[in-house]
Amino acid sequence: MSNHLPFQRSLVEKYDRPGPRYTSYPTAPHFSDGFGIADYRAAVDASQAVAEPRPLSVYVHVPFCESLCYYCACAKIITHNRERAAEYLAYLKREIALQARLFDDGRELTQLHLGGGTPTFLTNAQLRELIDALGQAFRFAPEAEREFSLEVDPRTVTPEQIHELKAMGFNRLSFGLQDFDAKVQKAVNRIQSEEQVAALMDAAREAGFASISVDLIYGLPLQTVDSFAATLAKVIALKPDRIAAYSYAHLPSLFKAQRLIRDEDMPPPGRKLELLELTIARLTGAGYVYIGMDHFALPDDELSLARLDGSLQRNFQGYSTRAECDMIGLGVTSIGRVGEAYSQNVKTTQEYQACLDAGELPVLRGYRLSDEDRLRADVITQLMCHGEVSFTEIEARHRIDFSHHFAGSLASLAELQEDRLIEIKNDRIRVLEAGRLMLRNVAMAFDAYLAATPGRYSRTV
């Protein structure tokens, strides 16, 4: 695949509709409260009954933040009470112990990701305590085979702490930048300087982190094309290995924090598309490869190489280069997938503590995949990660006649085909260069549940 990414404004506007991001299929709105602890245990048992069980991945959700970012729609708790972190860590260690008892000792833990909230709300000593607890409960893969990542709020750490994080075993960092413009930062209540971020990135490189990524958001209040161009120039100068540029979804009716953003500060209609076009042009012009779904990486980064060799993966953390793992979710609201089932933890710390005080896993809901779900998930994954689907390969794996089974889906793709966003020929669907921004739209044609949750998703472009 080339790195050329045409931006056809009329088509981008036409297909900019609500749709899932497909970090799972079915998506989280379809998880059921009827799925409980017994179902989760059964999924674990089934995952271990196969000839070669998958390696393990762990996601830890740390919900605490010191201050409120007005744009944020994540599950979070705003507090300055550091004792809450210590209490939460104690309960995390209980959940780790309960989970570890379910899995065979021989299964290696190859991936670890800490998200939030703000994972660096925990002190470095507490983070080390967490890593030690995980290391005692699970068998870590050899260091060269691990992907241990951490989301970092630049306002919460020092360069010295960055070196300590590397010594703990983390080898990937993600910095939440969003925007460098002072007016935009004030409008969303997240103020951090370019110098502060640069010092942390320098420390990360000195410490030997394998990958450094940054998050940006376009469509924030007071953003202009000129102001965001300046932010992009500063980010390109910092040269992170990966850049995620997310579209801001302003939904104050759903997210209370967003009501603190003044309506008059929001960009006018059409600005967001201007900012997206600018972002694509500047980043690809600077040599970054468009991976898909808001993600860019340097040509020699693992994501770029995986995109070329066909090994790109997708999970709840987005794109990944690792072989498919069974993912264990730890902490409030966390989502995991083990075997053929998804599970999600309870949503409040009170419920979380009550479950663990009773010696029970804090499973709130989940979903067990059917054969049809696995089939459609396979098709959607092929599209999202590789931009094409081979009918014969899907037929061989799932023993179906693709054209017959997906006759309705193929018919619904006619418009995208007419607009030269995809082509369907030689028993293959291939996303064309102009259609790479519309991957979600293509995948939606194979989603059997989409009609049941209209309007529940962010816009596709």
C-alpha positions as CSV (number, residue, x, y, z in Angstrom):
1,M,0.0,0.0,0.0
2,S,1.2,3.5,-0.8
3,N,1.2,6.4,1.7
4,H,-0.7,8.6,-0.7
5,L,-4.0,9.6,1.0
6,P,-6.3,11.7,-1.3
7,F,-8.7,14.0,0.5
8,Q,-11.8,14.5,-1.5
9,R,-13.9,17.0,0.5
10,S,-17.2,16.2,-1.1
11,L,-16.8,12.5,-0.4
12,V,-15.5,13.0,3.1
13,E,-18.6,15.1,3.9
14,K,-20.9,12.6,2.3
15,Y,-19.7,9.6,4.3
16,D,-19.1,11.5,7.6
17,R,-21.8,9.6,9.5
18,P,-22.1,8.0,13.0
19,G,-20.4,4.6,13.2
20,P,-18.4,2.3,15.4
21,R,-14.6,2.4,15.7
22,Y,-14.5,-1.4,15.7
23,T,-12.1,-2.0,18.5
24,S,-14.4,-5.0,19.1
25,Y,-17.2,-6.7,17.2
26,P,-19.9,-6.7,18.4
27,T,-19.3,-3.3,19.9
28,A,-19.7,-2.5,23.6
29,P,-23.3,-1.3,23.5
30,H,-24.3,-4.9,22.7
31,F,-22.7,-6.4,25.8
32,S,-25.3,-8.0,28.1
33,D,-25.9,-7.8,31.8
34,G,-26.9,-11.5,31.5
35,F,-23.2,-12.3,31.1
36,G,-21.7,-12.9,34.5
37,I,-18.8,-14.4,36.5
38,A,-19.7,-18.0,35.6
39,D,-19.7,-17.1,31.9
40,Y,-16.3,-15.4,32.3
41,R,-14.8,-18.4,34.0
42,A,-16.2,-20.7,31.2
43,A,-14.6,-18.4,28.6
44,V,-11.2,-18.7,30.4
45,D,-11.5,-22.5,30.6
46,A,-12.3,-22.7,26.9
47,S,-9.3,-20.5,26.1
48,Q,-7.0,-22.9,27.8
49,A,-8.5,-26.0,26.3
50,V,-7.1,-25.3,22.8
51,A,-3.8,-26.9,21.6
52,E,-1.9,-23.6,21.8
53,P,-3.4,-21.1,24.2
54,R,-2.9,-17.4,23.2
55,P,-0.4,-15.3,25.2
56,L,-1.9,-12.9,27.7
57,S,-2.4,-9.1,27.6
58,V,-3.4,-7.0,30.6
59,Y,-5.2,-3.6,30.5
60,V,-5.3,-1.7,33.8
61,H,-7.7,1.3,34.1
62,V,-6.6,4.0,36.5
63,P,-9.6,6.3,36.8
64,F,-8.2,9.2,38.7
65,C,-7.3,12.7,37.5
66,E,-6.2,15.8,39.4
67,S,-8.1,18.2,37.2
68,L,-11.0,18.1,34.7
69,C,-10.2,18.4,31.0
70,Y,-13.4,19.8,29.6
71,Y,-13.4,17.8,26.4
72,C,-12.9,14.4,28.1
73,A,-15.5,11.7,27.7
74,C,-13.5,9.0,29.5
75,A,-14.5,7.2,32.7
76,K,-12.7,9.3,35.4
77,I,-12.7,10.5,39.0
78,I,-11.5,14.0,39.7
79,T,-9.8,14.2,43.0
80,H,-6.7,15.5,44.9
81,N,-7.0,12.8,47.5
82,R,-3.9,10.7,47.0
83,E,-5.2,8.2,49.6
84,R,-7.7,7.0,47.0
85,A,-4.9,5.8,44.8
86,A,-3.4,3.7,47.5
87,E,-6.8,2.2,48.3
88,Y,-7.5,1.5,44.6
89,L,-4.1,-0.1,44.2
90,A,-4.8,-2.5,47.1
91,Y,-8.0,-3.6,45.4
92,L,-6.3,-3.9,42.0
93,K,-3.9,-6.4,43.7
94,R,-6.8,-8.4,44.9
95,E,-8.3,-8.5,41.4
96,I,-4.9,-9.5,40.0
97,A,-4.7,-12.4,42.4
98,L,-8.2,-13.6,41.5
99,Q,-7.6,-13.4,37.8
100,A,-4.2,-15.1,38.0
101,R,-5.8,-18.2,39.7
102,L,-7.9,-18.8,36.6
103,F,-5.0,-19.0,34.1
104,D,-2.4,-21.7,33.6
105,D,1.0,-20.7,34.8
106,G,2.6,-21.4,31.5
107,R,0.8,-18.6,29.6
108,E,3.1,-15.7,29.0
109,L,2.0,-12.1,29.6
110,T,3.4,-10.2,26.5
111,Q,1.4,-7.0,26.6
112,L,0.5,-4.5,29.4
113,H,-1.2,-1.2,29.0
114,L,-2.1,1.3,31.6
115,G,-4.8,3.8,30.7
116,G,-7.2,6.2,32.4
117,G,-8.0,8.6,33.8
118,T,-4.4,9.3,34.5
119,P,-2.2,6.3,35.2
120,T,0.6,8.7,36.4
121,F,-1.8,9.7,39.2
122,L,-0.2,6.8,40.9
123,T,3.3,7.6,42.2
124,N,6.2,5.8,40.7
125,A,6.5,3.7,43.9
126,Q,2.8,2.7,43.5
127,L,3.4,1.9,39.8
128,R,6.3,-0.3,40.7
129,E,4.1,-2.0,43.3
130,L,1.6,-2.7,40.6
131,I,4.2,-4.1,38.2
132,D,5.6,-6.3,41.0
133,A,2.1,-7.7,41.8
134,L,1.6,-8.5,38.1
135,G,5.0,-10.1,37.9
136,Q,4.3,-12.3,40.8
137,A,0.9,-13.3,39.5
138,F,1.7,-13.9,35.9
139,R,4.7,-15.1,33.9
140,F,6.2,-12.1,32.0
141,A,7.5,-12.8,28.6
142,P,11.2,-12.2,28.0
143,E,11.9,-8.4,28.0
144,A,12.7,-8.3,24.3
145,E,9.2,-9.8,23.5
146,R,7.2,-7.5,25.8
147,E,5.1,-4.4,24.9
148,F,4.5,-2.6,28.2
149,S,2.9,0.8,27.6
150,L,1.7,3.7,29.7
151,E,-0.4,6.8,29.0
152,V,1.3,9.9,30.5
153,D,-0.2,13.2,31.3
154,P,2.9,15.5,30.8
155,R,1.7,17.7,33.7
156,T,2.1,14.9,36.2
157,V,5.7,13.6,35.7
158,T,9.3,14.8,35.7
159,P,12.1,13.7,33.4
160,E,13.6,11.8,36.3
161,Q,10.4,9.9,36.7
162,I,10.4,9.0,33.0
163,H,13.8,7.2,33.6
164,E,12.2,5.4,36.6
165,L,9.3,4.2,34.4
166,K,11.8,2.6,32.0
167,A,13.5,0.9,34.8
168,M,10.2,-0.6,35.9
169,G,9.9,-2.3,32.5
170,F,7.7,0.1,30.5
171,N,9.1,0.4,26.9
172,R,6.4,2.5,25.3
173,L,4.9,5.9,26.3
174,S,2.0,7.8,25.0
175,F,1.8,11.5,25.9
176,G,-1.6,13.3,25.8
177,L,-0.8,16.7,24.1
178,Q,-4.1,17.5,22.4
179,D,-3.0,21.1,21.3
180,F,-0.1,23.4,22.1
181,D,-2.1,26.6,21.5
182,A,-2.4,28.6,24.7
183,K,-6.0,29.8,24.0
184,V,-7.2,26.3,23.1
185,Q,-5.5,24.9,26.2
186,K,-7.3,27.4,28.4
187,A,-10.6,26.8,26.8
188,V,-10.4,23.0,27.6
189,N,-8.6,23.4,31.0
190,R,-5.5,21.5,30.0
191,I,-2.4,23.8,30.1
192,Q,1.0,22.4,29.4
193,S,4.0,23.9,27.6
194,E,5.9,22.8,24.6
195,E,9.1,22.9,26.7
196,Q,7.6,20.7,29.3
197,V,6.7,18.0,26.7
198,A,10.0,18.3,24.9
199,A,11.9,17.7,28.1
200,L,9.9,14.5,28.8
201,M,10.3,13.2,25.3
202,D,14.1,13.9,25.5
203,A,14.1,11.9,28.8
204,A,12.2,9.1,27.2
205,R,14.7,8.8,24.4
206,E,17.6,9.0,26.8
207,A,16.1,6.2,28.8
208,G,15.7,4.0,25.8
209,F,12.0,3.7,25.2
210,A,11.3,1.7,22.1
211,S,8.4,3.9,21.0
212,I,7.0,7.4,21.9
213,S,3.6,8.4,20.7
214,V,1.5,11.6,21.2
215,D,-2.2,12.2,21.1
216,L,-3.7,15.2,19.3
217,I,-7.4,16.3,19.1
218,Y,-8.8,18.4,16.2
219,G,-12.1,20.3,16.4
220,L,-11.5,21.7,19.9
221,P,-12.8,25.2,20.9
222,L,-10.9,28.2,19.4
223,Q,-8.9,26.0,17.1
224,T,-8.1,27.6,13.7
225,V,-6.3,26.2,10.7
226,D,-3.4,28.5,11.5
227,S,-3.2,27.6,15.2
228,F,-3.4,23.9,14.6
229,A,-0.8,24.2,11.8
230,A,1.5,25.7,14.4
231,T,0.8,22.8,16.8
232,L,1.5,20.3,14.0
233,A,4.8,22.0,13.2
234,K,5.8,21.7,16.9
235,V,4.8,18.1,17.1
236,I,6.7,17.2,13.9
237,A,9.8,18.9,15.2
238,L,9.6,16.7,18.3
239,K,9.4,13.7,16.0
240,P,7.4,11.1,18.0
241,D,7.4,7.6,16.6
242,R,3.6,7.6,16.4
243,I,0.9,10.3,16.3
244,A,-2.8,9.7,17.0
245,A,-5.0,12.6,15.8
246,Y,-8.5,12.2,17.1
247,S,-11.7,14.1,16.0
248,Y,-13.3,15.8,19.0
249,A,-16.9,14.7,19.5
250,H,-18.8,17.6,21.2
251,L,-21.7,15.9,23.0
252,P,-22.5,18.1,26.0
253,S,-25.9,16.5,26.4
254,L,-24.1,13.2,27.2
255,F,-20.9,14.4,28.9
256,K,-21.3,16.9,31.7
257,A,-17.7,18.2,31.5
258,Q,-18.3,19.4,27.9
259,R,-20.9,21.8,29.1
260,L,-18.1,23.9,30.5
261,I,-17.0,24.7,26.9
262,R,-18.6,27.9,25.6
263,D,-20.8,27.3,22.6
264,E,-19.4,30.5,21.0
265,D,-15.9,29.0,21.2
266,M,-16.7,25.9,19.1
267,P,-15.3,25.9,15.6
268,P,-17.8,26.7,12.8
269,P,-19.2,23.9,10.6
270,G,-16.6,22.7,8.1
271,R,-13.6,23.6,10.3
272,K,-13.1,20.1,11.5
273,L,-12.7,18.8,7.9
274,E,-10.3,21.6,7.2
275,L,-8.3,20.6,10.2
276,L,-8.3,16.9,9.2
277,E,-7.2,17.7,5.7
278,L,-4.4,19.9,7.2
279,T,-3.3,17.1,9.6
280,I,-3.1,14.5,6.8
281,A,-1.2,16.8,4.5
282,R,1.3,18.0,7.1
283,L,2.0,14.6,8.7
284,T,2.3,12.6,5.5
285,G,4.3,15.5,4.1
286,A,6.7,15.1,7.0
287,G,7.1,11.4,6.2
288,Y,4.6,9.8,8.6
289,V,2.7,6.8,7.3
290,Y,-1.1,6.8,7.6
291,I,-1.9,3.6,9.4
292,G,-5.7,4.1,9.5
293,M,-8.3,5.3,12.0
294,D,-6.5,8.5,13.0
295,H,-3.1,6.8,13.5
296,F,0.2,7.8,11.9
297,A,3.7,6.4,12.4
298,L,7.2,6.9,11.1
299,P,8.2,4.5,8.3
300,D,10.5,2.4,10.4
301,D,8.0,2.1,13.3
302,E,6.6,-1.4,14.1
303,L,3.1,-0.2,13.1
304,S,4.2,0.9,9.6
305,L,6.1,-2.3,9.1
306,A,3.1,-4.4,10.3
307,R,0.9,-2.5,7.9
308,L,3.2,-3.5,5.0
309,D,3.7,-7.2,6.0
310,G,0.1,-7.9,6.8
311,S,0.6,-8.5,10.6
312,L,-1.3,-5.4,11.8
313,Q,-3.8,-6.2,14.6
314,R,-6.6,-4.3,16.3
315,N,-7.9,-4.4,19.8
316,F,-9.4,-2.2,22.5
317,Q,-6.2,-0.1,22.6
318,G,-6.4,0.5,18.9
319,Y,-3.8,-0.8,16.4
320,S,-1.2,-3.2,17.6
321,T,1.7,-5.3,16.1
322,R,1.5,-8.2,18.4
323,A,-0.1,-11.6,17.7
324,E,-3.7,-11.9,19.0
325,C,-3.8,-12.2,22.8
326,D,-6.3,-13.0,25.4
327,M,-6.8,-9.6,27.1
328,I,-7.6,-9.3,30.8
329,G,-9.2,-6.1,31.9
330,L,-8.4,-4.9,35.4
331,G,-10.0,-2.0,37.3
332,V,-13.3,-0.2,37.1
333,T,-15.0,-0.1,33.6
334,S,-12.1,-2.0,32.0
335,I,-13.0,-4.3,29.1
336,G,-11.3,-7.5,28.2
337,R,-11.6,-10.4,25.7
338,V,-10.7,-13.9,26.7
339,G,-11.3,-16.7,24.2
340,E,-14.6,-16.0,22.5
341,A,-16.1,-13.7,25.0
342,Y,-15.9,-10.0,26.0
343,S,-16.3,-8.8,29.5
344,Q,-16.5,-5.5,31.3
345,N,-16.0,-4.6,34.9
346,V,-18.3,-2.6,37.2
347,K,-18.3,1.1,36.7
348,T,-17.9,2.6,40.2
349,T,-15.2,2.2,42.8
350,Q,-17.9,1.4,45.4
351,E,-19.1,-1.6,43.3
352,Y,-15.6,-2.6,42.5
353,Q,-14.6,-2.7,46.2
354,A,-17.8,-4.5,47.2
355,C,-17.2,-7.3,44.7
356,L,-13.6,-7.8,45.7
357,D,-14.4,-7.6,49.4
358,A,-16.8,-10.5,48.7
359,G,-14.0,-12.4,47.0
360,E,-15.7,-12.1,43.6
361,L,-14.5,-10.9,40.2
362,P,-16.0,-7.5,39.5
363,V,-17.6,-8.5,36.2
364,L,-20.6,-6.4,35.3
365,R,-21.5,-7.6,31.8
366,G,-20.2,-9.2,28.7
367,Y,-20.9,-11.0,25.4
368,R,-20.2,-14.5,24.1
369,L,-19.5,-14.6,20.4
370,S,-21.5,-16.8,18.1
371,D,-20.1,-18.4,14.9
372,E,-21.8,-15.6,13.0
373,D,-20.2,-13.0,15.2
374,R,-16.7,-14.5,14.6
375,L,-17.3,-14.6,10.9
376,R,-18.3,-10.9,10.7
377,A,-15.5,-9.9,13.2
378,D,-13.0,-11.6,10.9
379,V,-14.3,-9.6,7.8
380,I,-14.3,-6.3,9.7
381,T,-10.8,-6.9,11.1
382,Q,-9.5,-7.6,7.6
383,L,-10.9,-4.4,6.4
384,M,-9.8,-2.3,9.4
385,C,-6.2,-3.7,9.5
386,H,-5.5,-4.6,5.9
387,G,-7.9,-2.7,3.7
388,E,-9.1,-5.7,1.8
389,V,-11.0,-9.0,2.2
390,S,-10.3,-12.2,0.3
391,F,-13.6,-14.1,-0.2
392,T,-11.8,-17.4,-0.6
393,E,-9.8,-17.0,2.6
394,I,-12.9,-16.2,4.6
395,E,-14.7,-19.1,3.0
396,A,-11.9,-21.5,3.9
397,R,-11.9,-20.3,7.6
398,H,-15.6,-20.2,8.1
399,R,-17.0,-22.6,5.5
400,I,-19.5,-20.3,3.9
401,D,-20.2,-19.0,0.4
402,F,-19.1,-15.4,0.8
403,S,-21.2,-13.9,-2.0
404,H,-24.3,-15.7,-0.9
405,H,-23.9,-15.2,2.8
406,F,-23.1,-11.5,2.4
407,A,-25.3,-10.7,-0.5
408,G,-27.0,-7.8,1.4
409,S,-23.7,-6.4,2.6
410,L,-22.2,-6.5,-0.9
411,A,-25.3,-4.7,-2.2
412,S,-25.0,-2.0,0.4
413,L,-21.4,-1.3,-0.8
414,A,-22.6,-0.3,-4.3
415,E,-22.5,3.4,-3.5
416,L,-19.0,3.3,-2.1
417,Q,-18.0,1.4,-5.2
418,E,-19.6,3.9,-7.5
419,D,-17.7,6.7,-5.7
420,R,-14.4,4.8,-6.4
421,L,-13.7,4.3,-2.7
422,I,-13.6,0.5,-3.0
423,E,-13.5,-2.1,-5.7
424,I,-15.1,-5.5,-5.7
425,K,-13.6,-7.9,-8.2
426,N,-11.7,-11.2,-8.5
427,D,-13.5,-12.4,-5.3
428,R,-12.0,-9.6,-3.2
429,I,-13.0,-6.3,-1.7
430,R,-10.2,-3.8,-1.8
431,V,-10.3,-0.3,-0.2
432,L,-8.9,2.2,-2.7
433,E,-6.6,5.0,-1.7
434,A,-9.5,7.5,-1.7
435,G,-11.5,5.2,0.6
436,R,-8.9,4.8,3.3
437,L,-10.5,7.5,5.4
438,M,-13.8,5.7,5.2
439,L,-12.7,2.3,6.5
440,R,-15.4,2.5,9.2
441,N,-18.1,3.0,6.5
442,V,-16.9,-0.1,4.6
443,A,-16.9,-2.2,7.8
444,M,-20.3,-1.0,8.8
445,A,-21.8,-2.9,5.8
446,F,-20.9,-6.2,7.6
447,D,-22.3,-5.1,11.0
448,A,-25.4,-7.1,11.8
449,Y,-26.2,-5.1,14.9
450,L,-25.8,-1.5,13.7
451,A,-29.5,-0.8,13.2
452,A,-30.1,-1.6,16.9
453,T,-27.9,1.3,18.1
454,P,-28.4,4.2,15.8
455,G,-26.7,7.5,16.9
456,R,-24.6,5.8,19.6
457,Y,-21.3,6.4,17.9
458,S,-18.9,9.2,16.9
459,R,-18.8,10.3,13.3
460,T,-16.8,8.1,11.0
461,V,-14.5,10.8,9.6
